[in-house]
Amino acid sequence: MTTPASICLLRTSAIGDVTHVVPLVRTLQQAWPQTSLTWIVGKLERKLVGDLPGVEFVTFDKTAGWAGMRAVHAALRGQRFDALLQMQVALRSNLLSLGIKADRRIGYDRARAKDLHGVVVNERIPARTGEHVLDAIGSFCEPLGLQQTQVRWDIPIPDEAHAWATEQLPGDTPTLLVSPTSSHALRNWRPERYAAVIDHAVARGWRVALVGGPSAFEREMADAVLAACQAPPFDLTGKDTLKKLLALLARAQLLLTPDSGPMHMANAVGTRVLGLHAASNPDRSGPYSDRRWCVNKYDEAARKYLGRPASEIPWGSKIEKPGVMDLIGVDEVIERYEAAARDLQLP
């Protein structure tokens, strides 16, 4: 097996998917510590992973349109890679990849390719179905002669982020973080249902904190949750950065969230996730390491909205239909919370 001198990784977004790329980076670094790695990543996503040691990052600002693509191509001018791992099938990413010079251009198998993906690659990963997204991304090393046999993140968290998180969540009180908002609105649960779970956790003696980004949509959701709570949680919405959120997650025992970036960030730091899944399949896009604490209504959603069981619809299908998350009841979420608390041997 010839050791490549240089590899370019192209996965620009989103937060959860970028988190899934980190174990692949670790696999490549362990096998070939002398190989130069360049990762083209989104502007926001770089704030999460841009300090990974041993990786050169090139930022793609998708909001800049063609100018953003030209900036990436300018940053790579004069470089030619032994291999490009084209891990994003969106048309914009496929067009972006055209300006990257590489001898081997490895992409998805035909079943998972779309938006002219097949035009910009000359090799493909093995065709498989039933894979978690992280495993699919990990398989990009297989055409190079490697296997991802270990999943490791170790995303750096600065000392100042840990210090900030300790100020917000001092001591060792059992803590539930609630990240209520996905960027996909139809994956979001009702505010009053989050509030019911929060009130239950507070009554059990847990500390609860709301987390989320600074967008107006996330602020609106947080306000609706707070208004419905009998015992309002700490409100940290819009106060953290991605690194500070990692540090908060590392201090918590459990995260309650729909399918979203924070779900995968929590998994990456070893925090348990009470994931809410009806619109998406947790076996494909849930918390990778441990899905025991998730509520899974995906099959029920498939039967109700698509007229078929989940086993009979294409792998990875989204069921983002109005009302789909109402299939998840408060009692079911509380049951998973209680199960996680028992397993953690917490009150």
C-alpha positions in Angstrom: 0.0 0.0 0.0 1.5 3.3 -1.1 1.4 6.1 1.4 -0.2 9.2 -0.2 1.8 12.4 0.3 -1.3 14.6 0.4 -5.1 14.2 0.8 -7.8 16.8 0.5 -11.1 16.3 2.4 -14.1 18.1 1.2 -17.0 18.2 3.7 -18.1 21.8 4.3 -21.3 21.2 6.4 -23.3 20.7 8.5 -22.2 20.7 12.1 -23.2 17.1 12.7 -21.7 15.8 9.5 -18.5 17.7 10.1 -18.3 16.0 13.5 -18.6 12.6 11.7 -15.5 13.5 9.6 -13.2 13.8 12.6 -12.8 10.0 13.2 -11.8 9.7 9.6 -9.1 12.3 10.1 -7.9 10.4 13.1 -7.8 7.1 11.1 -5.8 8.8 8.3 -3.4 10.4 10.8 -2.8 7.1 12.7 -2.1 5.2 9.5 -0.1 7.8 7.7 1.3 10.5 10.2 3.5 12.0 7.4 0.6 12.5 5.0 -0.5 16.2 4.5 -4.2 16.6 5.2 -6.2 19.6 3.9 -9.8 20.0 4.9 -12.2 22.3 3.0 -14.8 23.2 5.6 -17.6 25.7 6.1 -17.1 29.0 7.8 -19.2 28.1 10.9 -18.1 24.5 11.0 -14.4 25.6 11.1 -15.1 27.2 14.5 -15.8 23.7 15.8 -13.0 21.6 14.2 -10.5 24.2 12.9 -8.0 23.6 15.6 -7.6 19.9 15.0 -3.8 19.3 15.1 -2.0 18.3 11.9 -4.7 19.5 9.5 -4.6 22.5 7.2 -8.0 24.1 6.9 -9.4 26.1 3.9 -12.6 27.9 4.7 -15.5 27.9 2.2 -18.0 30.7 2.8 -21.1 29.4 1.0 -22.9 32.7 1.6 -20.4 34.4 -0.8 -21.6 32.4 -3.8 -19.1 32.1 -6.7 -16.7 34.4 -4.9 -16.6 31.9 -2.1 -15.6 29.2 -4.5 -13.0 31.3 -6.2 -11.5 32.0 -2.8 -11.1 28.3 -2.1 -9.6 27.7 -5.5 -7.2 30.6 -5.0 -6.1 29.2 -1.6 -5.3 25.9 -3.3 -3.6 27.3 -6.4 -0.5 25.4 -7.4 -1.4 22.4 -5.2 -2.2 18.9 -6.5 -3.3 16.2 -4.1 -2.8 12.5 -4.4 -6.5 12.0 -3.4 -9.6 14.1 -3.0 -12.2 12.7 -0.7 -15.4 14.3 -2.0 -17.8 13.6 0.9 -20.6 16.0 0.0 -23.0 15.3 -2.8 -24.7 18.7 -3.0 -24.5 20.5 -6.3 -22.6 23.4 -4.8 -19.9 21.1 -3.3 -19.7 19.2 -6.6 -19.0 22.4 -8.4 -16.5 23.5 -5.8 -14.6 20.3 -6.2 -14.0 21.0 -9.9 -11.3 23.5 -9.0 -9.4 21.0 -6.8 -6.6 19.2 -8.6 -6.2 15.5 -7.5 -5.1 12.3 -9.2 -7.7 10.2 -7.4 -11.2 11.7 -6.8 -13.1 9.5 -4.5 -16.9 9.9 -4.1 -20.1 8.1 -3.1 -21.4 5.0 -4.7 -24.0 5.5 -7.4 -27.0 4.9 -5.1 -26.0 7.8 -2.9 -24.7 10.1 -5.6 -26.8 13.0 -6.9 -26.4 16.5 -8.4 -23.7 15.6 -10.9 -21.6 13.9 -8.2 -20.6 11.1 -10.6 -19.1 13.7 -13.0 -16.6 15.0 -10.5 -15.3 11.7 -9.1 -13.3 8.9 -10.7 -13.6 6.3 -7.9 -16.4 5.4 -5.4 -16.7 4.1 -1.9 -18.3 0.6 -1.5 -22.0 0.5 -2.2 -23.7 -0.3 1.1 -27.1 0.4 2.7 -28.1 0.5 6.3 -25.0 2.4 7.4 -24.8 5.2 9.9 -23.6 8.5 8.3 -20.4 8.3 10.3 -19.6 4.8 9.0 -20.4 6.0 5.4 -17.9 8.8 5.8 -15.4 6.5 7.5 -15.5 4.2 4.4 -13.9 7.0 2.3 -10.5 5.6 3.5 -11.3 2.1 2.0 -10.4 2.9 -1.6 -7.0 4.0 -0.2 -6.5 0.6 1.4 -7.5 1.4 5.0 -10.3 0.4 7.3 -11.8 2.7 10.0 -11.8 0.2 12.9 -11.7 2.8 15.7 -13.9 5.8 16.2 -12.1 8.7 18.0 -12.9 12.4 18.2 -10.8 14.3 20.8 -12.0 17.6 19.4 -10.0 20.2 21.2 -11.8 22.3 23.8 -9.9 25.5 25.0 -9.3 26.0 28.7 -11.3 29.3 28.6 -14.3 27.3 27.2 -14.1 24.8 30.1 -13.7 27.7 32.6 -16.8 29.4 31.2 -18.8 26.2 31.3 -17.8 25.6 34.9 -19.0 29.1 35.8 -22.4 28.4 34.2 -22.7 24.9 35.6 -20.7 24.9 38.9 -20.5 21.8 41.1 -21.6 18.3 40.4 -25.4 18.6 40.3 -26.8 16.2 37.8 -27.5 18.3 34.7 -29.8 18.0 31.8 -29.1 20.2 28.8 -32.0 20.9 26.4 -31.2 22.0 22.9 -34.7 22.3 21.5 -34.2 23.5 18.0 -33.1 21.8 14.8 -32.5 23.9 11.7 -35.1 21.6 10.1 -38.2 23.0 11.6 -40.3 19.9 11.1 -37.9 17.9 13.3 -38.7 20.1 16.3 -40.9 19.0 19.2 -43.6 21.2 20.8 -42.3 23.8 23.4 -44.9 22.7 26.0 -43.7 19.1 25.7 -40.1 20.1 26.3 -41.4 22.1 29.3 -43.1 19.1 30.8 -39.9 17.1 30.7 -37.9 20.0 32.1 -40.4 20.4 35.0 -40.1 16.6 35.7 -36.3 16.8 35.8 -36.3 19.8 38.1 -38.7 18.1 40.4 -36.3 15.2 40.5 -33.5 17.5 41.7 -31.7 17.9 38.4 -30.3 21.2 37.1 -31.7 22.0 33.6 -30.2 24.5 31.1 -31.5 25.6 27.7 -28.9 25.9 25.0 -29.1 27.1 21.4 -27.6 29.5 18.9 -28.2 33.3 18.5 -30.7 33.1 15.6 -34.2 34.6 16.0 -35.8 31.2 15.4 -33.8 29.6 18.3 -34.6 32.6 20.6 -38.3 32.2 19.7 -38.3 28.5 20.6 -36.4 29.1 23.8 -38.9 31.8 24.9 -41.8 29.5 24.1 -40.2 26.7 26.2 -39.5 29.1 29.1 -43.1 30.4 29.0 -44.5 26.9 29.4 -42.2 25.8 32.3 -43.4 25.8 35.9 -39.8 25.7 37.0 -37.8 27.7 34.4 -34.4 26.3 33.6 -31.2 28.3 33.2 -31.3 30.0 29.8 -28.0 29.9 28.0 -29.5 30.4 24.6 -27.3 32.5 22.3 -24.6 32.8 25.0 -22.2 30.2 24.0 -19.9 29.5 21.1 -19.4 26.0 19.5 -16.4 25.4 21.7 -18.3 26.6 24.8 -21.2 24.3 23.9 -18.8 21.4 23.7 -17.6 22.3 27.2 -21.1 22.6 28.5 -22.0 19.2 27.0 -18.9 17.7 28.6 -20.2 18.8 32.0 -23.8 17.5 31.5 -25.0 14.0 32.1 -27.7 14.1 29.4 -28.8 16.1 26.4 -32.4 16.3 25.2 -32.6 17.3 21.5 -34.1 16.5 18.1 -31.9 15.4 15.3 -29.4 18.3 15.1 -25.7 19.2 15.3 -25.6 19.4 19.2 -26.7 15.7 19.3 -23.5 14.7 17.5 -21.3 17.1 19.5 -22.6 15.6 22.7 -21.9 12.1 21.4 -18.4 13.2 20.5 -17.6 14.3 24.1 -19.2 11.1 25.6 -22.4 12.7 26.9 -25.6 10.6 26.6 -28.3 11.8 24.2 -32.0 11.6 24.6 -32.7 12.0 20.9 -36.2 12.7 19.5 -36.6 10.8 16.3 -39.7 10.6 14.1 -38.7 12.6 11.1 -35.4 10.9 10.7 -34.0 7.4 11.3 -31.8 7.2 14.5 -30.0 4.2 13.1 -28.7 6.4 10.3 -28.3 9.8 11.9 -28.8 9.4 15.6 -26.0 9.6 18.2 -23.4 7.2 16.9 -22.0 5.6 20.1 -25.2 4.9 22.1 -28.8 5.2 21.0 -30.4 3.5 24.0 -31.7 6.7 25.4 -33.4 7.9 22.2 -37.2 7.8 21.5 -37.6 6.2 18.1 -40.9 6.8 16.3 -39.5 6.5 12.8 -41.2 3.3 11.9 -44.5 4.6 13.1 -44.0 7.8 11.1 -43.2 5.8 8.0 -46.4 3.7 8.4 -48.6 6.8 9.1 -47.2 9.2 6.4 -45.8 6.9 3.8 -48.0 3.9 4.2 -45.1 1.5 4.6 -42.9 0.3 7.4 -39.4 1.8 7.7 -37.9 -1.4 6.4 -39.6 -0.9 3.0 -38.6 2.8 2.4 -35.2 3.9 1.0 -32.5 4.1 3.7 -32.0 7.6 4.8 -35.5 8.8 3.9 -36.6 11.9 5.8 -40.2 12.0 7.0 -40.4 15.7 7.6 -44.1 16.1 7.6 -46.2 18.6 9.6 -47.1 16.9 12.9 -44.7 14.0 12.6 -42.9 14.9 15.9 -46.3 14.8 17.7 -45.9 11.0 17.5 -43.4 11.4 20.4 -45.2 11.6 23.7 -44.0 13.3 26.9 -44.4 10.1 28.9 -42.1 8.2 26.5 -39.4 10.9 26.8 -39.6 10.9 30.6 -39.3 7.1 30.6 -36.0 7.4 28.6 -34.8 10.1 31.0 -35.6 7.9 34.0 -33.8 5.0 32.3 -30.7 7.1 31.7 -30.7 8.4 35.3 -30.9 4.9 36.6 -28.1 3.7 34.4 -26.0 6.6 35.6 -26.9 5.8 39.2 -28.1 9.3 39.7 -31.2 10.4 41.7 
